[in-house]
Amino acid sequence: MFRGRDVEELSDLIRVRFAPHRLSVLADHPLTGRFRCVHTGAVAMYELGYGSEVDVTPDAPLDFYNIHVPLAGGGTVTVNGKPLSSPLSIAGPEQKLGMRWSHDSVNRILIIPRQSVDHALAVRLGDLPQRPVDFVPVLDDRADPVKAWLGVVRHFAEFADSALAARSPLALAHFEQLLVDGLLDAQTHVLSESVAGRGCTALPSAVRRAAAYCAENACEPISVADMAQAARVGVRSLREGFRTHMGTTPLAYLRTVRLDLARRELLALAEGHASKTVTDVALGWGFTHLGRFTGHYRKAYGETPSQTLRGARPAA
């Protein structure tokens, strides 16, 4: 779609394809940009390089999912004002995105409309999510599921450029769905526990709604009555549904969700991504009694929260 030095022309194209934004060329040498559309559809794919150091800031929070897959060079991506540890990243609806790219950077960019992700979630949950699902923003390409998903991205780019793609729109649609479903399974998000391949689609809709409500509001004070209201059933029916179909109680399920989220945060802290204490993490996920939190945590994971926090840190 573009190859050249006209900053305004490139900015206008990006504005139309992505979102209104501010594009600033930071280096002394002029922009020598390249912008290519690989595919548009339920999943859109582009390749973009600026040929100069640039700063790009969308004017408003996103209303779609934006995934950057670096092909060359480097840069810094911020989500909601926080710099990420890698530009291999995903930002979603209602999040603020910022980017600074080196002169030699080239990125493969996937644009996934919110409705595509919402539809895939509704198939698994039985209902549309109440709000856009938030993903962990950095994709760890050392993790096997993420590595495999990035392989699908590469194959899709090759297929979209092939002669067969133009003759087989149905195959393209299947590929798009594979990318969306694969992303939901490969990259951690707030509904990961609810949509994981554990037969959730066989659960009654009320139980699925309650489970999704727990995942989306785990950091908030939640009662069984709140869960029942979200599930659109009475408290007694909800308790019976969880006992029959999940072998647990609603509050025990909520505790499991919160323990899992607390563990993920502790593991991230252990890798040096932020500075918090075990108490900070426990309170942040609604565990006000630290002794009980430690006991439940040890039973679930075979170690204490403090051991998790120290485990991945290098020796002094």
N, C-alpha and C positions, 0 to 999 in steps of 0.2 A: 504493500500500500504506500510505502514511503521509503525513499532513500535520498538523503541530501543534507543540506545545512540550514534550511529554513525552520527556525525554532517555532515560529507562530503556526506554520502549516502542520508540523508534527504535533504541537500542543493541541491544535483543533481536532486532529484525528483521534488522539488519545481521549480527548474530552467526549467525543461522540461514542467511541467504543467502550470506554470505561466510565468516567465520571468527571464533572468539573473539577479543576485542580489548578495549582500554581506550579509552573515549571521554571526553575532558575538554573542557568548554566553558570557553574562556579569556576571553571578553569579558564585560563587565558586563551587556549586554542579553541577554535570554533566547534560547534556541534557538527558531527557527521553521522547522523542517525539512520537507523534501519528499523522499520516496523512492518511485520509480516503477519497476515491472518492465516493461520493454519486451518482453522475450522470454526464455524459458528453453529449453534444449536442449543440443546439442553445443557451442553458443556461447550464453552468457547475456548479456543486455544490460540495464543499469539506468541510471537517471538519479537523481542524489543531490545535494541541496544542504542545508546545515545551517542557514543563516540566521544563523549566529553564527561567530565565530572558534573553531575546534576543533582539538584534537590527537587523532589516531587512531593507535593502535599495536596491531597484531595480537599476540596472546600468544605465537605460535610462528611459525617460518618457514612460508611458503606451501606448499601442496601443489597449486596450480593456477597458471595464468598470469593476472595481473591487469593490465589495461590501462586507464589513465586518459586520457580525451580531454576536456580542459576545454571547456566551453561558455560559461562566464562566470566572472568573478572570477579569483582566483589562489591560489597556495599553494606549498608546498615538499614535495617527495617525497624520501625517503631510501631507498636500497637498500643493505642490509648496512652501515648506519650512515653512508653517504656521501651528502650532499645532491646532488641532480641539478640540472642547469642549467635544466631545464624540467619542469613537472608533466605534460607530454605524454609518457607513459612506460609501460614494461612491466617488471614484476617476475615472476619465475617460481618454480617449485618449489625448495625448499631455500634460498630467499633471504628475508631479513628486510626487511619493508616498514614504513615510517613515513610519516605524513602530517600536515601542518598546513595547514588551509584557511582562507582569509579568509571574512568573513561573507557576502560576495556570491558566493562560488564555487558553481558548478553543474558537475558532471562527468558525462559519459557513461562508464560503466564496463563493460568487457567482461570476462567470466570464461570462460576456456577451460580445460577439464580437461586435465591432463597427457596422458591417454590419447588425446585428440583430436589433439594435436600429435605424440605418439609414433606414432600410426597413420599420419598424413600423411608422417612421416619414413620409416617402414618401407616405404611404397609406393615411395619414391624410392631408399632405400638397400638394400632387400632384407632388412633386419633391424631390429628395434627398437633404438634407441640405448641405450647402456649406462647413461646417466644423463640427467637432464633437460637439455635444450639451453638454454644461457644466451644471451639476446639482449643486444645493446647496449641499455642501459636507456632512453636518451632517443630518442624518435622525432623526426627532423628533418623538419618539414613543409615545408621548402624543397626537399627532395629529391623529384624527380618520382615515383619508385616509392611513397614514403611518402604523398605527396600523393594519388596515385591510390587507394591503399589506404584512406585516410581518407574519400575519396569513396564507396567501397564501404560503409564503416561508416555514413555518413549515409544512403545509399540503403537499407541494411538496416533502419535505424531506421524509415524511412518505410514500407517494405514490411511490416515486422512489425506496424505500426499499421493496416494496410489491411484491407479486407474480404476481399481475395483470400488473404491469409496464412492465415486460418482455414479456407479451402476448399482450400488447396493445401499440405499438409505436405511433399510432395515438393519443391516449389519452395523452401520454407524450408530443407530439408536441403541442397539445392544451394547456397543462399546461405551457410549455415554453413560448408560445405566451401570455398567461395570465400574466405571470410574467413581460414580457417586456412592454406590454400595460399598466398594472397596475402601474408599476414604473413610466411611463411617466405621468400618471394622479395623482399619489400620491405624488411624490417628485417634488418640484419646480425646474425648469430649464429655460434656456434663451428663449425657445420656448413655454413655458407654455400657454401664452395667445393665441398663434396661433393654438395649438393642443387641447385646452380645448374642452369639449363636447358641442360645440356651432354650430354644423352643418357646420364646416369648409369644409368638403369634398364636400358640395354642392356649394361652391364658385368657380367662374372661376379660372383656373390655374394661370392666371396673377395676380389676387388679392391675391391668396395664396402665390405666390412667393414674392410679395411686402411685405406682412405681415411678412413672415419669414425673409426677409431681414431687416425689421425694428427691429425685436426681436434680431437678431444676431449682429446688428450694432448700437444698441440704444445709446451707449456712444460716437459714432462718429458723426461728422457733416454730416447730410444727407439732401439732397434736393429732391424735387419731381422728378427732372431729374434722380437722382441716383436711386430712387425707380423704376422709369419707365424702366431704363436700366436693373435693376435686374429682373424686371417682363417681360422683352423682349417685351414691347409694347410702344407706344408713350405716351407722357404726357397727352394728351387729352383723350385717351382711358383709361388710368389708373384712371384719375379723374372720368370719367363716370362710371367705374367699381366700385369704392368705393362708389360713390353716390347711384348707383342702388342697390348694393348688401350689403352694410354695413351702408348706411345712414349717411355717413360722408365723409370728404375729406382725402386724403392721409396724409397731415401734421397734421390734427386733430387726426387721428389714431395713428401716430407716437407719438404725445404728450401724448395720453392715455397710450401707452406702457411705455413711459419714466416716467410718473407719477406713474404707478404701480411699476416699478422697484425702483423709489425713495422712495416710501412708504415702500416697503419691506426692503430697507436698513435702513430707519429711525426706523422701528420696531426692527430690529436687534440691532441697536445702543442703543435703549431704554432698551434692555435687557443686555446691557453692553458688547456686543461682540467686540466693537472697540470704538475709540474716534474721532468723527468728529462733525462738526457743520452743521446746516441746509444749510448754504451757501456752504460748501464743497460738500454736497450731491447734491444740486441743480446744481452747476457748473459741477459736475461729470456726470450728466445725460443731459447736454446740455441746461440747463435753465440759461441763462445769465442775464435775467431781474427778479430779486428776487420778486418784487411786483406782476408781472404777474404769477410767479410760485406759490406764496402763494394764489392768487386768484383762479387759476385753481385747486389747491390742495383742497382748502376749498370747492369749488363747487362739486368736485368729492367725497370727503370723509367726509364732514361735520365738519372738524376741520382743524386748521392750521398745517403746518409742525412742528412748535415748540411744539404744543400740543401733537402731535404724539411722538415726541422725548422725552418729559417729562412723557408721560402717563404711561408707564410701569415701570418707575423707582420707587423704594421704597422711602418713605419719609425720609428725613434726620433726 
